[in-house]
Amino acid sequence: MNRFIEGNTIYLRAIEATDATERYLAWINDEEVTRGLASGVYPSTLDDLKKYIQSTTSSKNAVMFAICDKSNDLHIGNIKVDNFDWVSRTCELGVLLGDRSYWGKGIGTEVMRLTLQYAFEQLNIRKVMLAVYANNPAAIKLYEKVGFVKEGCLRQQIHYKGEYIDKYYMGIFSNELQ
Ligand SMILES: CC(C)(COP(=O)(O)OP(=O)(O)OC[C@H]1O[C@@H](n2cnc3c(N)ncnc32)[C@H](O)[C@@H]1OP(=O)(O)O)[C@@H](O)C(=O)NCCC(=O)NCCS
């Protein structure tokens, strides 16, 4: 496996067509995984996954990594930076640890730090943005821990199980990375 970025417990490599597996499909059809994501409202198929990977990897406006366990090379999630603005030097970020057995072990924190370092140092990005729903306390905690700051709130923006949830926008500059 071609390890593009190496951390202590995980490494990041380019995602590829062969990563569209039943395992990955199970993540995005898992309600616990998708409750804080825009995906999950409609069912996904393997074909949808293949098309998504194909469109992302062929785009010049996105870099997507497979997150892999260093101990066994297992693909456990993805992280993506996209929507680059090369004039303002900003981009957006999205992370998904699909395999729930890996939650709560500091892996999200490790992956975020590695990817933010990559965006700031290698892509010469100045500021990274993301959106997160108020019903995702683990993600909010993680983002604040690595240095993201809440910049805006779309009140009651997202429908989730009969409720309307706030959607936050958060941002981080390179000198805020913790
Ligand atoms: C959000 C996500 C990336 C977090 O990854 P993770 O590896 O479990 O996070 P970490 O173990 O690094 O934990 C980060 C912090 O959040 C805290 N945390 C974890 N779960 C929590 C919860 N349910 N409520 C509050 N805080 C929580 C941890 O304690 C840790 O803080 P600490 O170091 O001060 O103790 C992961 O749960 C995930 O991929 N979820 C599904 C997809 C998703 O929601 N993505 C984000 C969309 S915006």
Ligand as a Chemical Component Dictionary entry (heavy atoms), coordinates in Angstrom:
data_LIG
# 
_chem_comp.id                   LIG 
_chem_comp.type                 NON-POLYMER 
_chem_comp.pdbx_formal_charge   0 
_chem_comp.three_letter_code    LIG 
# 
loop_
_chem_comp_atom.comp_id 
_chem_comp_atom.atom_id 
_chem_comp_atom.alt_atom_id 
_chem_comp_atom.type_symbol 
_chem_comp_atom.charge 
_chem_comp_atom.model_Cartn_x 
_chem_comp_atom.model_Cartn_y 
_chem_comp_atom.model_Cartn_z 
_chem_comp_atom.pdbx_ordinal 
LIG C1  C1  C 0 -16.649 12.466 14.381 1  
LIG C2  C2  C 0 -15.572 11.401 14.316 2  
LIG C3  C3  C 0 -14.607 11.694 13.160 3  
LIG C4  C4  C 0 -14.799 11.414 15.648 4  
LIG O1  O1  O 0 -13.692 10.517 15.550 5  
LIG P1  P1  P 0 -13.083 9.773  16.824 6  
LIG O2  O2  O 0 -11.858 9.050  16.408 7  
LIG O3  O3  O 0 -14.139 8.975  17.488 8  
LIG O4  O4  O 0 -12.685 11.037 17.716 9  
LIG P2  P2  P 0 -11.569 11.081 18.871 10 
LIG O5  O5  O 0 -11.474 9.729  19.521 11 
LIG O6  O6  O 0 -10.312 11.643 18.281 12 
LIG O7  O7  O 0 -12.238 12.094 19.908 13 
LIG C5  C5  C 0 -12.180 13.497 19.785 14 
LIG C6  C6  C 0 -12.760 14.117 21.038 15 
LIG O8  O8  O 0 -14.185 13.975 21.042 16 
LIG C7  C7  C 0 -14.599 13.395 22.275 17 
LIG N1  N1  N 0 -15.783 12.594 22.024 18 
LIG C8  C8  C 0 -15.842 11.400 21.393 19 
LIG N2  N2  N 0 -17.117 10.978 21.337 20 
LIG C9  C9  C 0 -17.871 11.933 21.952 21 
LIG C10 C10 C 0 -19.266 12.097 22.190 22 
LIG N3  N3  N 0 -20.160 11.192 21.776 23 
LIG N4  N4  N 0 -19.682 13.225 22.839 24 
LIG C11 C11 C 0 -18.793 14.168 23.219 25 
LIG N5  N5  N 0 -17.465 14.076 23.004 26 
LIG C12 C12 C 0 -17.014 12.963 22.378 27 
LIG C13 C13 C 0 -13.418 12.587 22.733 28 
LIG O9  O9  O 0 -13.477 12.368 24.137 29 
LIG C14 C14 C 0 -12.258 13.452 22.315 30 
LIG O10 O10 O 0 -11.999 14.483 23.220 31 
LIG P3  P3  P 0 -10.824 14.297 24.365 32 
LIG O11 O11 O 0 -9.586  13.929 23.631 33 
LIG O12 O12 O 0 -10.775 15.650 25.002 34 
LIG O13 O13 O 0 -11.290 13.199 25.247 35 
LIG C15 C15 C 0 -16.183 9.977  14.140 36 
LIG O14 O14 O 0 -17.047 9.730  15.209 37 
LIG C16 C16 C 0 -16.952 9.819  12.832 38 
LIG O15 O15 O 0 -16.371 9.647  11.780 39 
LIG N6  N6  N 0 -18.309 9.855  12.901 40 
LIG C17 C17 C 0 -19.155 9.609  11.728 41 
LIG C18 C18 C 0 -19.019 10.631 10.619 42 
LIG C19 C19 C 0 -19.121 12.055 11.114 43 
LIG O16 O16 O 0 -20.009 12.416 11.874 44 
LIG N7  N7  N 0 -18.201 12.885 10.616 45 
LIG C20 C20 C 0 -18.152 14.306 10.947 46 
LIG C21 C21 C 0 -19.132 15.053 10.119 47 
LIG S1  S1  S 0 -19.100 16.802 10.456 48 
# 
loop_
_chem_comp_bond.comp_id 
_chem_comp_bond.atom_id_1 
_chem_comp_bond.atom_id_2 
_chem_comp_bond.value_order 
_chem_comp_bond.pdbx_ordinal 
LIG C1  C2  SING 1  
LIG C2  C3  SING 2  
LIG C2  C4  SING 3  
LIG C2  C15 SING 4  
LIG C4  O1  SING 5  
LIG O1  P1  SING 6  
LIG P1  O2  DOUB 7  
LIG P1  O3  SING 8  
LIG P1  O4  SING 9  
LIG O4  P2  SING 10 
LIG P2  O5  DOUB 11 
LIG P2  O6  SING 12 
LIG P2  O7  SING 13 
LIG O7  C5  SING 14 
LIG C5  C6  SING 15 
LIG C6  O8  SING 16 
LIG C6  C14 SING 17 
LIG O8  C7  SING 18 
LIG C7  N1  SING 19 
LIG C7  C13 SING 20 
LIG N1  C8  SING 21 
LIG N1  C12 SING 22 
LIG C8  N2  DOUB 23 
LIG N2  C9  SING 24 
LIG C9  C10 SING 25 
LIG C9  C12 DOUB 26 
LIG C10 N3  SING 27 
LIG C10 N4  DOUB 28 
LIG N4  C11 SING 29 
LIG C11 N5  DOUB 30 
LIG N5  C12 SING 31 
LIG C13 O9  SING 32 
LIG C13 C14 SING 33 
LIG C14 O10 SING 34 
LIG O10 P3  SING 35 
LIG P3  O11 DOUB 36 
LIG P3  O12 SING 37 
LIG P3  O13 SING 38 
LIG C15 O14 SING 39 
LIG C15 C16 SING 40 
LIG C16 O15 DOUB 41 
LIG C16 N6  SING 42 
LIG N6  C17 SING 43 
LIG C17 C18 SING 44 
LIG C18 C19 SING 45 
LIG C19 O16 DOUB 46 
LIG C19 N7  SING 47 
LIG N7  C20 SING 48 
LIG C20 C21 SING 49 
LIG C21 S1  SING 50 
# 
